[in-house]
Amino acid sequence: MSLDAEVRPLLLTACPRAYRGRVRVTPVYPLIIYQKVGGRAFDYSEQKVPGKANARLQVWVWAKSPLEADAISRAVRVALVEGPTKARTLIDPVDDENEALDLFGSRADYEVWYTP
């Protein structure tokens, strides 16, 4: 499995559109954009690479209203924390706004262990 294979299906339960990195099509809102921004690296003392990898995952929600963004952000948290990834919330949602597009956003960071 990969990070996408483990995380994207969970995000799709919160919103029907989830993209890694950036949207490569004409966007339809609401949507989720997520990306890996590092993680905790570790090796075993025997100089072996572990079977699991760690990722710090940033998840943005963009929607037409702040209430919709908040609701989807909450659904993302439930899906990641209570789902099979058992993610850990690192940063509670931070509000965002894009005045040019008249969109409201919410961004949160999670720690996820996955099989590379």
CYANA upper distance limits for C-alpha pairs under 8 A (distance plus 0.5 A):
  1 MET  CA      5 ALA  CA      6.30
  1 MET  CA      6 GLU  CA      7.31
  1 MET  CA    114 TYR  CA      8.31
  1 MET  CA    115 THR  CA      6.11
  1 MET  CA    116 PRO  CA      6.54
  2 SER  CA      6 GLU  CA      6.77
  2 SER  CA    114 TYR  CA      7.40
  2 SER  CA    115 THR  CA      6.42
  2 SER  CA    116 PRO  CA      5.42
  3 LEU  CA      7 VAL  CA      6.39
  3 LEU  CA      8 ARG  CA      8.45
  3 LEU  CA    114 TYR  CA      6.49
  3 LEU  CA    115 THR  CA      7.68
  3 LEU  CA    116 PRO  CA      7.29
  4 ASP  CA      8 ARG  CA      5.75
  4 ASP  CA     20 ARG  CA      8.38
  5 ALA  CA      9 PRO  CA      7.50
  6 GLU  CA     10 LEU  CA      7.91
  6 GLU  CA     85 THR  CA      7.68
  6 GLU  CA    114 TYR  CA      7.55
  7 VAL  CA     11 LEU  CA      6.90
  7 VAL  CA     80 LEU  CA      8.04
  7 VAL  CA     85 THR  CA      7.97
  8 ARG  CA     12 LEU  CA      6.66
  8 ARG  CA     18 ALA  CA      7.32
  9 PRO  CA     13 THR  CA      7.19
 10 LEU  CA     14 ALA  CA      7.72
 10 LEU  CA     76 VAL  CA      8.13
 10 LEU  CA     79 ALA  CA      6.08
 10 LEU  CA     80 LEU  CA      7.05
 10 LEU  CA     83 GLY  CA      7.83
 11 LEU  CA     15 CYS  CA      7.00
 11 LEU  CA     18 ALA  CA      6.96
 11 LEU  CA     32 ILE  CA      8.13
 11 LEU  CA     76 VAL  CA      6.42
 11 LEU  CA     79 ALA  CA      7.33
 11 LEU  CA     80 LEU  CA      8.12
 12 LEU  CA     16 PRO  CA      5.62
 12 LEU  CA     17 ARG  CA      6.85
 12 LEU  CA     18 ALA  CA      6.64
 13 THR  CA     75 ALA  CA      8.38
 13 THR  CA     76 VAL  CA      8.42
 13 THR  CA     79 ALA  CA      7.76
 14 ALA  CA     72 ILE  CA      6.29
 14 ALA  CA     73 SER  CA      8.39
 14 ALA  CA     75 ALA  CA      5.60
 14 ALA  CA     76 VAL  CA      5.96
 14 ALA  CA     79 ALA  CA      7.74
 15 CYS  CA     30 PRO  CA      7.68
 15 CYS  CA     31 LEU  CA      6.88
 15 CYS  CA     32 ILE  CA      7.51
 15 CYS  CA     72 ILE  CA      7.21
 16 PRO  CA     31 LEU  CA      7.76
 17 ARG  CA     30 PRO  CA      7.89
 17 ARG  CA     31 LEU  CA      5.47
 17 ARG  CA     32 ILE  CA      6.68
 18 ALA  CA     31 LEU  CA      6.40
 18 ALA  CA     32 ILE  CA      5.01
 18 ALA  CA     33 ILE  CA      6.26
 18 ALA  CA     34 TYR  CA      7.97
 19 TYR  CA     23 VAL  CA      6.56
 19 TYR  CA     31 LEU  CA      8.41
 19 TYR  CA     32 ILE  CA      6.69
 19 TYR  CA     33 ILE  CA      5.37
 19 TYR  CA     34 TYR  CA      6.83
 20 ARG  CA     33 ILE  CA      6.20
 20 ARG  CA     34 TYR  CA      5.44
 20 ARG  CA     35 GLN  CA      6.08
 21 GLY  CA     33 ILE  CA      6.84
 21 GLY  CA     34 TYR  CA      6.42
 21 GLY  CA     35 GLN  CA      5.76
 22 ARG  CA     33 ILE  CA      6.99
 23 VAL  CA     27 PRO  CA      7.20
 23 VAL  CA     33 ILE  CA      8.00
 27 PRO  CA     31 LEU  CA      8.36
 29 TYR  CA     62 TRP  CA      7.22
 29 TYR  CA     63 ALA  CA      6.02
 29 TYR  CA     64 LYS  CA      7.38
 30 PRO  CA     61 VAL  CA      7.74
 30 PRO  CA     62 TRP  CA      6.01
 30 PRO  CA     63 ALA  CA      4.77
 30 PRO  CA     64 LYS  CA      7.31
 30 PRO  CA     69 ALA  CA      8.21
 31 LEU  CA     61 VAL  CA      6.40
 31 LEU  CA     62 TRP  CA      6.00
 31 LEU  CA     63 ALA  CA      7.22
 32 ILE  CA     59 VAL  CA      7.35
 32 ILE  CA     60 TRP  CA      6.08
 32 ILE  CA     61 VAL  CA      5.11
 32 ILE  CA     62 TRP  CA      6.92
 33 ILE  CA     59 VAL  CA      6.41
 33 ILE  CA     60 TRP  CA      5.66
 33 ILE  CA     61 VAL  CA      7.06
 34 TYR  CA     57 LEU  CA      7.32
 34 TYR  CA     58 GLN  CA      6.03
 34 TYR  CA     59 VAL  CA      4.90
 34 TYR  CA     60 TRP  CA      6.64
 35 GLN  CA     57 LEU  CA      6.23
 35 GLN  CA     58 GLN  CA      6.00
 35 GLN  CA     59 VAL  CA      7.31
 36 LYS  CA     55 ALA  CA      6.55
 36 LYS  CA     56 ARG  CA      6.24
 36 LYS  CA     57 LEU  CA      5.18
 36 LYS  CA     58 GLN  CA      6.94
 37 VAL  CA     55 ALA  CA      7.58
 37 VAL  CA     56 ARG  CA      5.97
 37 VAL  CA     57 LEU  CA      6.58
 37 VAL  CA     58 GLN  CA      7.39
 38 GLY  CA     55 ALA  CA      6.21
 38 GLY  CA     56 ARG  CA      5.90
 38 GLY  CA     57 LEU  CA      8.34
 39 GLY  CA     54 ASN  CA      5.72
 39 GLY  CA     55 ALA  CA      4.63
 39 GLY  CA     56 ARG  CA      5.19
 39 GLY  CA    111 GLU  CA      7.97
 40 ARG  CA     54 ASN  CA      6.16
 40 ARG  CA     55 ALA  CA      7.39
 40 ARG  CA     56 ARG  CA      8.40
 41 ALA  CA     53 ALA  CA      8.18
 41 ALA  CA     54 ASN  CA      7.48
 42 PHE  CA     49 VAL  CA      8.26
 42 PHE  CA     50 PRO  CA      8.28
 43 ASP  CA     47 GLN  CA      6.59
 43 ASP  CA     48 LYS  CA      6.39
 43 ASP  CA     49 VAL  CA      5.75
 43 ASP  CA     50 PRO  CA      6.88
 44 TYR  CA     48 LYS  CA      5.72
 44 TYR  CA     49 VAL  CA      6.96
 44 TYR  CA     50 PRO  CA      7.33
 51 GLY  CA    115 THR  CA      6.97
 51 GLY  CA    116 PRO  CA      7.90
 52 LYS  CA    113 TRP  CA      6.87
 52 LYS  CA    114 TYR  CA      6.03
 52 LYS  CA    115 THR  CA      5.28
 52 LYS  CA    116 PRO  CA      6.94
 53 ALA  CA    113 TRP  CA      6.08
 53 ALA  CA    114 TYR  CA      5.90
 53 ALA  CA    115 THR  CA      6.58
 53 ALA  CA    116 PRO  CA      6.64
 54 ASN  CA    111 GLU  CA      7.55
 54 ASN  CA    112 VAL  CA      6.24
 54 ASN  CA    113 TRP  CA      5.07
 54 ASN  CA    114 TYR  CA      6.94
 55 ALA  CA    111 GLU  CA      6.28
 55 ALA  CA    112 VAL  CA      5.76
 55 ALA  CA    113 TRP  CA      6.93
 55 ALA  CA    114 TYR  CA      8.33
 56 ARG  CA    109 ASP  CA      7.22
 56 ARG  CA    110 TYR  CA      6.22
 56 ARG  CA    111 GLU  CA      5.23
 56 ARG  CA    112 VAL  CA      6.96
 57 LEU  CA    109 ASP  CA      6.04
 57 LEU  CA    110 TYR  CA      5.60
 57 LEU  CA    111 GLU  CA      6.64
 57 LEU  CA    112 VAL  CA      7.47
 58 GLN  CA    107 ARG  CA      7.41
 58 GLN  CA    108 ALA  CA      6.35
 58 GLN  CA    109 ASP  CA      5.00
 58 GLN  CA    110 TYR  CA      7.00
 59 VAL  CA    107 ARG  CA      6.03
 59 VAL  CA    108 ALA  CA      6.01
 59 VAL  CA    109 ASP  CA      6.81
 59 VAL  CA    110 TYR  CA      8.47
 60 TRP  CA    105 GLY  CA      7.22
 60 TRP  CA    106 SER  CA      6.12
 60 TRP  CA    107 ARG  CA      4.86
 60 TRP  CA    108 ALA  CA      7.28
 61 VAL  CA     69 ALA  CA      6.44
 61 VAL  CA     72 ILE  CA      7.49
 61 VAL  CA     73 SER  CA      6.83
 61 VAL  CA    105 GLY  CA      5.78
 61 VAL  CA    106 SER  CA      5.65
 61 VAL  CA    107 ARG  CA      6.89
 62 TRP  CA     69 ALA  CA      6.60
 62 TRP  CA    103 LEU  CA      6.83
 62 TRP  CA    104 PHE  CA      6.17
 62 TRP  CA    105 GLY  CA      4.96
 62 TRP  CA    106 SER  CA      7.31
 63 ALA  CA     68 GLU  CA      6.60
 63 ALA  CA     69 ALA  CA      5.71
 63 ALA  CA    103 LEU  CA      6.16
 63 ALA  CA    104 PHE  CA      5.89
 63 ALA  CA    105 GLY  CA      6.81
 64 LYS  CA     68 GLU  CA      7.51
 64 LYS  CA     69 ALA  CA      8.11
 64 LYS  CA    102 ASP  CA      7.53
 64 LYS  CA    103 LEU  CA      5.60
 64 LYS  CA    104 PHE  CA      6.52
 65 SER  CA     69 ALA  CA      6.82
 65 SER  CA    103 LEU  CA      7.33
 65 SER  CA    104 PHE  CA      6.21
 66 PRO  CA     70 ASP  CA      6.58
 66 PRO  CA    104 PHE  CA      5.85
 66 PRO  CA    105 GLY  CA      7.54
 67 LEU  CA     71 ALA  CA      6.63
 68 GLU  CA     72 ILE  CA      6.70
 69 ALA  CA     73 SER  CA      6.51
 69 ALA  CA    104 PHE  CA      6.95
 69 ALA  CA    105 GLY  CA      6.29
 69 ALA  CA    106 SER  CA      6.57
 70 ASP  CA     74 ARG  CA      6.65
 70 ASP  CA    106 SER  CA      7.19
 71 ALA  CA     75 ALA  CA      6.79
 72 ILE  CA     76 VAL  CA      6.62
 73 SER  CA     77 ARG  CA      6.84
 73 SER  CA     93 PRO  CA      7.78
 73 SER  CA    106 SER  CA      6.99
 73 SER  CA    107 ARG  CA      8.22
 73 SER  CA    108 ALA  CA      8.47
 74 ARG  CA     78 VAL  CA      6.81
 75 ALA  CA     79 ALA  CA      6.60
 76 VAL  CA     80 LEU  CA      6.62
 77 ARG  CA     81 VAL  CA      6.31
 77 ARG  CA     82 GLU  CA      8.44
 77 ARG  CA     89 THR  CA      8.13
 78 VAL  CA     82 GLU  CA      5.94
 78 VAL  CA     83 GLY  CA      7.78
 79 ALA  CA     83 GLY  CA      5.62
 80 LEU  CA     84 PRO  CA      8.04
 80 LEU  CA     85 THR  CA      6.67
 80 LEU  CA     86 LYS  CA      6.73
 80 LEU  CA     87 ALA  CA      5.84
 80 LEU  CA     88 ARG  CA      8.48
 81 VAL  CA     85 THR  CA      7.46
 81 VAL  CA     86 LYS  CA      5.21
 81 VAL  CA     87 ALA  CA      5.04
 81 VAL  CA     88 ARG  CA      6.55
 81 VAL  CA     89 THR  CA      7.86
 82 GLU  CA     86 LYS  CA      6.26
 82 GLU  CA     87 ALA  CA      8.14
 83 GLY  CA     87 ALA  CA      8.40
 85 THR  CA    112 VAL  CA      6.92
 85 THR  CA    113 TRP  CA      7.14
 85 THR  CA    114 TYR  CA      7.61
 86 LYS  CA    112 VAL  CA      7.73
 87 ALA  CA    110 TYR  CA      6.69
 87 ALA  CA    111 GLU  CA      5.96
 87 ALA  CA    112 VAL  CA      5.24
 87 ALA  CA    113 TRP  CA      7.69
 88 ARG  CA    110 TYR  CA      5.95
 88 ARG  CA    111 GLU  CA      5.55
 88 ARG  CA    112 VAL  CA      7.25
 89 THR  CA    108 ALA  CA      8.24
 89 THR  CA    109 ASP  CA      6.75
 89 THR  CA    110 TYR  CA      5.01
 89 THR  CA    111 GLU  CA      6.94
 90 LEU  CA    108 ALA  CA      8.11
 90 LEU  CA    109 ASP  CA      5.78
 90 LEU  CA    110 TYR  CA      5.56
 90 LEU  CA    111 GLU  CA      7.02
 91 ILE  CA    108 ALA  CA      5.96
 91 ILE  CA    109 ASP  CA      5.50
 91 ILE  CA    110 TYR  CA      7.49
 92 ASP  CA    108 ALA  CA      5.99
 92 ASP  CA    109 ASP  CA      7.64
 93 PRO  CA    106 SER  CA      6.23
 93 PRO  CA    107 ARG  CA      5.60
 93 PRO  CA    108 ALA  CA      4.90
 93 PRO  CA    109 ASP  CA      8.26
 94 VAL  CA    106 SER  CA      5.91
 94 VAL  CA    107 ARG  CA      5.64
 94 VAL  CA    108 ALA  CA      6.84
 95 ASP  CA    104 PHE  CA      8.11
 95 ASP  CA    105 GLY  CA      6.26
 95 ASP  CA    106 SER  CA      5.14
 95 ASP  CA    107 ARG  CA      7.13
 96 ASP  CA    104 PHE  CA      6.45
 96 ASP  CA    105 GLY  CA      4.98
 96 ASP  CA    106 SER  CA      6.13
 96 ASP  CA    107 ARG  CA      7.88
 97 GLU  CA    102 ASP  CA      8.09
 97 GLU  CA    103 LEU  CA      6.32
 97 GLU  CA    104 PHE  CA      5.01
 97 GLU  CA    105 GLY  CA      6.00
 98 ASN  CA    102 ASP  CA      6.26
 98 ASN  CA    103 LEU  CA      5.62
 98 ASN  CA    104 PHE  CA      6.83
 98 ASN  CA    105 GLY  CA      8.17
 99 GLU  CA    103 LEU  CA      7.03
